[in-house]
Amino acid sequence: MKKALILCTLLVLTAPAFADTLQDEPSLGVTTDIKYLSKWLSKGYPVYGSHGAVFSTIDLDFYQTGFGLSVTHRNATTSGYVDKQRLDYRPYFKSMFFEDKSYATKYNISAGYEHYYGLARHKANTTWEWIFDFSWPDLIPGGLVPRYTAHYEYPVSGGDINRYVTGWVHRFRLGYDLNTPELPIPLNLSSELAYYDGLGGLTHDWSYATFGIATNLNIAESLKLTPSLYYQVSMDDAVNTRDELYTIIGISYTF
C-alpha cells in the first residue's frame, strides 16, 4: 500500500513535466489549402486562357525535419480543359544556411511529379519539375528580401517527340512586408522578373514582370485567409501576348 502511494505521488509530481515533454516532441504537421485564381499564369503562361482555376493542396511536414510532401490538384473553373487538369506530387526539403550571418540563406529544394491524367500517355502526360528556391531575409537593410527561384522541367516519358518540354525558367524576386500603425493590416509587396530558358520550346528571353500585394487574415486559430492581387507585364509574346491583372484568394487550415 505504501509503495503504491509513493508511486501515485511520483506520477502526480512528474505528470506536468511529462506533458511538457510530449508537447515539445516534433509532430506531423498537416496543412490543407484551397486557392481560387481568377487566372492561372504558370510562369507567366495563361494555362486556362482567360478562365479561372482552383488548386486544392494537402501539405505534410515530417516532424520539423525539413522534409515534407505536398499533393495538389489543379483544375479550371470551366469545362474544356480536361487535358490540362493535373495532380502534383512534390516531396521537398527546406532549411537554412549561415543562420547567424547577414547572408543567411533559406532554401527549399523540391521535385514535382506532374500527372496530366486527362492526356494519353504518348502526349507527355507526366513531367518532372525541379524547383530550387533561395531567399536572403537579412541581406538588404530596410526589410527588402531578395529571392531567386529556378525551375527545370522535362517529360518523364515519350522519347524524342516530347523533348520540347525540357527547359528552365529563372525568376528574380523582391519582397517587402509593409507594417505600419496607419495600416489596419500588414501587407506583403512583391515584384518578379522572369527569364525563360527553353521551357516548352517557347523562348530564350526575358518574358514577364509581375507586381503583387497580399495579406494574411487570421479568421480563427489555425485558419487563415490570404487574398492577393497581381499585375503581370508580359514581355515576350511566345509566353503571353497581353498584360494581365488577376487575383488569388486562398484559405488554409493547419492541424
N, C-alpha and C positions, 0 to 999 in steps of 0.2 A: 504493500500500500504506500509506504514511504517512498519507494523507488518510483512508483507511478506518479506521485505528487511532484517529485523533483523533475521528472520528465515533462510533465504538463507545464510546470513553471518555466522550464527552459524553452519549450515550444512557444509559450506566450511571449517571452522576452525576445526571442530571436525572430519571430514572425515578421515584424516590420522590416528588419534588415533583409530578410529573405525575399520579401515582396519587392523591396527596392532593387535587389539584385536581379530579380526577374524583369523588372521594368527596364533595367539598364542593358539587358541582353538584346543583341540585334534581332530584329524581327523581319519577316517577309512583308515588304511594302507593296500595296496594291492600289493603283490609281485607275479609275475609269474616266474617260473623257469623250465628249461628243462635241464636234465642231460643225457649225454651218458656215459655208463660204459662199458669198454671193457670186464669186467666180473662183475657179481653181487655176491659178497661174503657177504651174510646176516649173520652177527655174525660169520664170517669165513666159512660159508657153501656155496658152489657154486650152487646157486638155478637153474641157466640155464646151468649148466655144463661149457663148455669152451666158450659158446656164450655170446654175449653182451646183454645189456639191455638199455631201455630208460625210464626215470622217468619224468613225467610231473606233476608239482605241482602248485597250487594256494594257497597262504597263506594270511589270513585276520587277521590284527592286529586291535583289537577292541578299538580304540581311546586311545591308550597308557595306558590302564588299566592293562596290563599284561596278559589279556585274549586274546586268538586267536583261529583260526581254520585253519588247513591245510588239503587239499584234494589232494591226489597223485594217479596217475595211473601208474602202473608198468607193463611192458611187455618186452618180449625177442625181439632181433633183427632178430630172425629166427623163422620159424614155428615149431610146435611140442610141444609147451609149453602152450597150451590153458588153461590147468587145473592149471597153476601156474601164470597166469596173475591176477592182483588184483587191487582193489580200496581200498585206505586207507582213513578213515575219522578220523582226530585226533584233538580234542579240547585240548587246553593246557593252562597252567598258568605259567608265569615266572616272577621272581622278584629277590630281593637280601636281605639277612640277614646281619646285622652288617656292614653297609656300611662304617663307619669311622674307622673300625678296620683292623689290618693286616690279620685277619682271615675272612674278608668279603667273603660271600658265595653267589654266583649266583646259582639259581636253576631253573629248568624247569620240571614241572610235567605234563604228558600228558597221555591220554587214547586213544589208537588207535583201531578203529573198522575195521578189515581187512576182506574184502569180496573177496574170490576167486570165482568169478561169473561163471567160466567155470566148476566148480565142482558141482556134485549132492549134495543135502542138507545132505544126510546121511554120506558124506565123510568129514564132518567138514569144510564146505566151508566158515565159518566165525569164526574168532578168535578175542579175546581182547588181546591187548598188552599194558601193563602199562610200561611207561618209567620214571624213577626217575634219573634226571641228575643234578649233582652238580659240581661246579668248584670254585677254590680259586685263583683269579688273583694276590693277593698281599701276599700270604702266604710265598713264597720262594723268597729270594732276587735273582736278576740277570735275572728275566724275565721268569723263568720256571713256568708254570701253571699246577698244578695237577688237575685231573678231574676224577670223578667216576660216572659211569652210570650203573644202574641196569635195566634189562628187565625182566618182568614177563608176561608170555603168557599162555592162556588157551582157549579151544574151547567155543564158545557161546552155541552150542547145540551138540547133537549127543550121549549123555549118556556115559556109560562106555566104549564104543568102541573107543572113541576119547580121553580117559584120558591121553594117551601117550604124547599128545601135551603139557600138562601142565609142566611148569618148569621155571627156572631162568637162566639168563646169567649175570655175573658181569664183567664189563670192567674197567680196571685201566689205566689211560692215562696221558701222559705228553705232553704239547705243548710249543713251543718256537718260538717267532717272531724274525727272523733274518733280521735286517735292518741296513746296513752299507753303507757308501759312495762308497765302492768298488762294491756294487751290483747295477745293473740297476733297479731292482725292489725288494721290500721286499718279504721275503719267510717265510712261516709258516712250521716249522718242528714238526712232531708228532710221538709219539710211543704209543703202546697199548698192554696190556696183558689181556687175557680174560679167565675167569673160567666158564665152563658150569656146571650148577647145575640142570640137569634133563630135560632141554628143548627138546621137541621132542623125549624123550626117548633115547637120544643119548649117554650121558656120564655124569659123575660127576668128572671132572678133568680139569686141565689147558689145554686149547685147541689150542690156537694160539697166536702169537705175530705179530703185524703189525707196519711197519715203513713207514712214508709218508712225502712228501714235496708238498706244494701247494702255490699258489699265487693268488692275485686278480688283474685283469686288468680292469681299468675303460675305457670302449670304448666311452661312451658318458654320459651325465647327466642321472643318474638313470639306466644306462645299464652297466652290469658288466659281464666279462668273468672270469671263475675260472678253470684253468687247474690244475691237481694234478696227482701225481704218487705214487703208494704204492707197498710195498713188504710184503707179508704175509709168516711167518714161521709157518707151520702147525705142531702141537704137538700131536694131537690125531686123529687117522685115522677114528674114528667114525664121526668126523665133516668134515675133509678134508684129503685126502691121499697124497696131494702134496703141495709144496710151490708154491706161486702164485705171479706173477708180473702183475699189472693191472693199468689202468688209468681211471680217471673220468674227464670229461670236462663238465662244467655247464655254462649256460648263464641265467642271471636273469634281470628282469626289475621291478622297483618299481614305482608305481603310486603315 
